[in-house]
Amino acid sequence: MKVFIDGKFYSQRDAKVSVFDHGLLYGDGIFEGIRAYNGRVFKLDEHIERLFCSAKALLLKVPMSRRALNRAVVETCRVNHVRDGYIRLVITRGVGTLGLNPNRCKKPSVIIIAGKIQLYPQSFYAKGMDIITVPTVRNLHSAVNPAIKSLNYLNNILAKIEANNAGCEEAVMLNSEGYVAECTGDNLFIMKAGQLLTPPLYAGALYGITRSTVMDLAREIGVPALETTLTRYDLFNADECFLTGTGAEVVPVVRIDGRVIGSGRPGRVTRQLVSAYHALTKVSGEPIYV
Ligand code: PMP
């Protein structure tokens, strides 16, 4: 595997960052998880746009243009012969001093890794997942805004540990008011009375690219897709439930906190959206090999 770091490719063994990089010392940096399907990078411009929004929020100057980053992601896929894979694009604050002052970091670093991802076992997609709500609440906007896709994922990791301890692979995170925010690495949807519902971003959700793709696909098949605040009660009484994410894609949920959702099997609209999403990934995206 060849890893892109600041304009050069390194072998996996030599792909290293400094111990003085504030990405490592403080989680000061941002990232994107991107997928390649069928020789194309899916939703690349959307990921790059979100990366620049995260950078803006952190007052971090991305040292490459949008266009140059786009080219670098495609090139990293090409040199690694990726047709179907997972791309991790990371910008760190760069090398600084041991104090946390970001102004002491002279140059942010750009890292691009093109590899593979298998987030969940295949059985989850066929039979649905069992998830739980966990005690760790989602970060407040006024503290670390969940819209920033930063390298500081401890809030999510704490929730993931709680889910793992309970024998689950994913956790529903509530916000400090008790409304559903999202999962540790996925957005959450329910179907109720013919409508597709998902928490608004202000509830503490990441602006998920799969989330907005799935909302568009739902509208195309005549299912209204709306943002609304949701409680655990709403989840328990949903007709269907599923999660979305670049890594997870669209994964059905059939049990939450021991409550069976709908029929206990992946719902009809969920299955339609899984197929529609897969169909879209096959034909859309930035070509890697031209
Ligand atoms: N929420 C969180 C916390 C995430 O890390 C992610 C990405 N893995 C998502 C939601 C889903 O976002 P996307 O569809 O853009 O991958």
Residues whose N, C-alpha, C, O or C-beta is under 5 A from the ligand:
A	BS01	PMP	G33 E182 C183 T184 G185 D186 N187 L206 Y207 G208 I209 T210 R211 T244 G245 T246 G247
